[in-house]
Amino acid sequence: MRLDEIHLRDPFVYAEDGVYYLYGTRRGEKTKHIPWQGLDVYTSTDLLEWSDPVECFTRPDDFWADRDFFAPEVYRYKGFYYMFASFRAGTQPRCSQILKSDSPKGPFLPFTDGAITPPGWTCLDATFFVDDNGDPWTAFCHEWTQVGDGTIEAMRLTPDLSAPAGDPVTILRAGDAPWSYSLIDPSSRNFVTDGPFFRRGKNGKLYMLWSGFHAGPQYWYVQALAISDSGNILGPWRHADKFIYDEDGGHGMLFDGFDGKTYLILHSTNVNPNERPRLFEMTETDDGFEIVRRVG
């Protein structure tokens, strides 16, 4: 398969030993609220041709969630592979949980006892970060559907990733971005945060990719960038002067290819059933990242 044949939102690539592993949110020809109950992985050695999907997380019979299996991200940490993903049940708010496997192919199994995000919070898109002291963190979105002005929260984890090691700290509010578009009406404060992802710059700055909706004559989903000049996950964070991508696509991440190049993958468009992974070669600037060319 080629990327334009893969119907997937929220793409994430993990690269190891000559193989690229692509994860994301399943999509079909129906509405985006289909209660999909699994997560898949595609593999490639050249970023152009990809395998058929293989299910890497199958919902256990006693698993608490039955819908919204969203935005899996996979990281190797202390010899194991951890998947941060979002889930929801009919009577419970969406939240993020950590799964674990011996292989990036899975099978991934529940690792934490339920959500890693705070009880009662509506959350999604948890990601993973290890700071310069070796301390693990997660960051996730506190959804606009609950708080109006969506936020990104950072929270320290225990060394084995089994539980929070502190309270969440708000590091970004969508409404503080001058370009944010309110989804309800211009006078309300209903601003979306999606898909945080961290990348350390060669200059020591810490970059955070995230997505929201751009204000303008027609609202668009965008790939935005925030910058921590201190290099600390707690910031302070400032918004980059321009978007990485502003053509109705986002929820992206950066990874290094086996060819020494840096790549961005995101989904575009943001409208079901037209979402597809899109891949770009990137260059790092003094204050962020820019697209060099589209790949594939």
C-alpha positions in Angstrom: 0.0 0.0 0.0 1.0 3.6 -0.5 0.2 6.3 2.0 -2.6 7.8 -0.2 -4.3 4.3 0.0 -4.3 4.2 3.8 -7.3 5.7 5.5 -5.9 6.9 8.8 -6.0 9.8 11.2 -3.4 10.9 13.7 -0.4 9.0 12.1 2.6 8.2 14.2 5.9 6.6 13.0 8.3 4.6 15.1 11.6 3.7 13.4 13.9 0.8 14.5 16.4 -1.6 12.9 15.6 -0.6 9.3 11.8 -0.8 9.7 9.3 2.0 10.0 6.1 1.3 12.0 3.0 3.4 11.2 0.2 3.6 13.8 -2.9 5.8 13.8 -6.7 6.1 14.3 -8.7 3.7 12.1 -11.2 5.3 9.8 -13.9 3.9 7.5 -16.5 5.1 5.1 -19.0 5.9 7.9 -19.0 8.7 10.5 -16.0 9.3 12.6 -17.9 8.0 15.7 -17.8 4.4 14.7 -16.9 2.4 17.8 -13.7 0.9 16.4 -12.3 -1.6 18.9 -8.7 -2.1 17.9 -5.5 -0.5 16.7 -3.3 -1.4 13.7 0.3 -1.1 12.6 1.7 -0.9 9.0 5.4 -1.5 8.2 7.7 -0.2 5.6 11.4 -0.2 4.8 11.4 2.8 2.4 8.5 5.1 3.5 6.9 4.6 0.1 5.4 1.1 0.1 3.6 -0.1 3.2 2.3 -3.5 4.4 -1.4 -4.2 4.9 -2.5 -3.4 8.4 -2.0 -5.9 11.2 -3.9 -5.4 14.5 -1.5 -4.7 17.3 -4.0 -4.0 20.0 -7.1 -6.1 20.2 -9.7 -5.1 22.8 -9.7 -7.6 25.7 -13.2 -8.9 26.7 -12.9 -7.1 30.0 -11.5 -3.9 28.7 -13.4 -0.9 30.0 -13.6 1.1 26.8 -15.8 0.3 23.7 -15.2 3.2 21.4 -12.9 6.1 20.2 -9.7 4.1 20.1 -7.7 7.2 19.1 -4.2 8.4 18.4 -1.7 5.6 19.4 1.9 6.6 19.9 4.6 4.1 20.5 7.9 4.6 22.4 10.7 2.3 23.5 11.6 2.9 27.1 13.8 0.7 29.4 13.6 -2.3 27.0 9.8 -2.3 26.4 7.5 -0.6 24.0 4.8 1.6 25.4 1.7 2.7 23.5 -0.1 5.9 24.7 -3.6 5.9 23.3 -7.1 7.4 24.0 -10.3 5.5 24.6 -13.9 6.1 25.7 -16.9 4.2 26.9 -20.5 5.2 26.6 -20.8 6.2 30.2 -17.2 7.4 30.8 -15.3 10.4 29.4 -12.6 10.0 26.8 -9.2 9.5 28.5 -5.7 8.2 27.8 -4.2 5.0 28.9 -0.8 3.3 28.5 -0.4 -0.2 26.9 2.8 -2.3 26.8 4.5 -4.9 24.5 7.8 -6.7 23.9 7.6 -5.6 20.3 6.6 -2.6 18.2 4.4 -5.0 16.3 2.5 -5.8 19.5 0.4 -7.3 20.8 0.0 -4.4 23.2 -1.8 -5.1 26.4 -3.2 -2.8 29.1 -0.3 -1.8 31.4 -1.9 0.9 33.7 -4.9 0.2 35.8 -7.3 2.4 33.7 -6.5 5.9 32.6 -3.3 7.7 33.2 -5.1 11.0 32.8 -7.0 12.5 35.8 -10.3 10.9 36.8 -13.3 12.8 35.5 -11.3 14.8 33.0 -12.2 14.5 29.3 -8.7 14.0 27.7 -7.1 12.7 24.6 -3.8 12.5 22.6 -1.4 11.7 25.4 2.3 11.7 24.3 5.6 10.8 26.0 8.7 12.8 26.9 11.8 12.1 28.9 13.6 15.3 30.2 17.3 15.9 30.5 17.3 14.4 34.0 15.9 11.1 32.7 12.5 11.8 34.3 9.4 10.6 32.2 6.5 12.8 31.5 3.2 12.6 29.6 1.5 15.5 28.0 -2.2 15.4 26.9 -5.1 17.6 25.8 -7.8 18.6 28.3 -10.6 18.8 25.8 -12.4 21.9 24.8 -15.7 20.0 25.1 -15.2 20.0 28.8 -13.3 23.2 29.5 -14.1 25.4 26.5 -10.6 26.8 26.0 -8.7 23.5 25.3 -5.4 23.1 27.1 -2.3 21.0 26.9 -1.2 19.6 30.3 2.2 18.2 31.3 2.4 15.6 34.1 5.4 13.8 35.5 5.1 9.9 35.6 6.7 7.4 37.9 9.9 5.8 36.6 8.1 2.7 35.6 5.3 4.7 33.9 2.6 3.0 36.0 1.1 6.1 37.6 1.3 9.9 37.8 4.1 11.3 39.9 2.6 14.7 40.2 -0.4 16.9 39.3 -1.0 18.1 35.7 0.4 21.6 34.9 -1.2 23.6 32.1 1.5 24.5 29.6 -0.6 25.8 26.7 -4.1 27.2 26.1 -5.5 27.2 22.6 -7.2 30.5 23.0 -3.9 32.2 23.7 -2.8 31.5 20.1 -3.7 34.7 18.1 -5.0 32.6 15.2 -7.3 30.3 17.1 -10.8 29.9 15.7 -13.8 29.2 18.0 -15.8 26.2 16.9 -19.1 27.5 18.2 -19.2 31.2 17.3 -16.6 34.0 17.2 -17.8 35.4 20.5 -17.4 32.2 22.5 -14.2 30.6 23.8 -14.3 27.1 22.4 -10.8 26.4 21.1 -9.3 23.0 20.2 -6.0 21.5 21.3 -5.0 18.3 19.5 -1.9 16.1 19.2 1.0 17.4 21.3 4.4 16.0 20.3 7.8 17.1 21.6 11.1 17.4 19.7 14.4 18.7 21.0 16.1 21.1 18.6 19.7 21.1 17.8 19.9 24.5 19.5 18.6 23.1 22.8 15.1 24.6 22.4 12.2 22.3 23.0 9.5 22.3 20.3 6.0 21.1 20.7 3.8 20.3 17.6 0.1 20.7 18.2 -3.0 21.3 16.1 -6.1 23.5 16.3 -8.3 25.5 14.0 -7.1 28.6 12.2 -9.2 31.8 12.3 -10.0 33.2 8.9 -12.7 33.4 6.2 -12.8 29.6 6.3 -11.6 27.6 9.3 -8.9 25.1 8.7 -7.1 22.5 10.7 -3.5 23.4 11.0 -0.2 22.0 12.2 1.1 24.6 14.7 4.3 24.8 16.7 5.1 26.1 20.2 8.6 26.8 21.5 10.2 26.5 24.9 13.3 28.6 24.7 14.5 27.2 28.1 14.2 23.7 26.8 12.0 22.8 29.7 8.7 21.0 29.2 7.0 23.4 31.6 8.1 26.3 29.4 7.3 29.1 29.3 5.9 28.3 25.8 5.5 30.8 23.0 3.7 30.4 19.7 5.8 30.2 16.5 5.3 33.0 13.9 4.0 30.7 11.3 2.4 27.3 10.8 4.3 24.2 9.8 1.3 23.2 7.7 -1.9 25.1 7.0 -3.8 23.2 4.3 -6.5 21.5 6.5 -4.2 18.9 8.0 -2.4 18.2 11.3 -2.0 16.0 14.3 1.5 15.3 13.1 4.9 14.2 14.5 8.5 14.3 13.5 10.9 11.4 13.2 14.4 10.7 11.9 14.7 8.4 8.8 17.4 5.8 8.3 18.7 8.1 5.5 19.6 10.8 8.1 16.7 13.1 7.1 14.0 14.4 9.3 10.4 13.7 8.4 7.0 15.1 9.3 3.9 12.9 9.0 0.3 14.2 9.5 -3.2 13.6 8.2 -4.9 15.7 5.6 -7.6 16.6 4.9 -9.3 16.7 8.3 -12.7 15.7 6.9 -13.9 12.1 6.9 -13.7 10.1 4.7 -10.8 11.9 3.0 -8.1 11.7 5.8 -4.8 10.2 4.6 -1.3 10.2 6.0 1.0 12.7 4.3 4.8 12.6 4.6 7.2 15.5 4.2 11.0 15.9 4.3 11.8 18.7 6.8 14.6 21.1 7.6 15.4 22.5 11.0 15.6 26.3 11.3 16.8 28.5 14.1 13.3 28.6 15.4 11.4 25.5 14.3 11.0 23.3 11.2 10.0 23.9 7.6 8.8 21.6 4.8 11.4 20.8 2.1 9.2 18.6 -0.1 6.4 16.1 0.0 7.4 12.5 -0.1 5.5 9.9 -2.0 
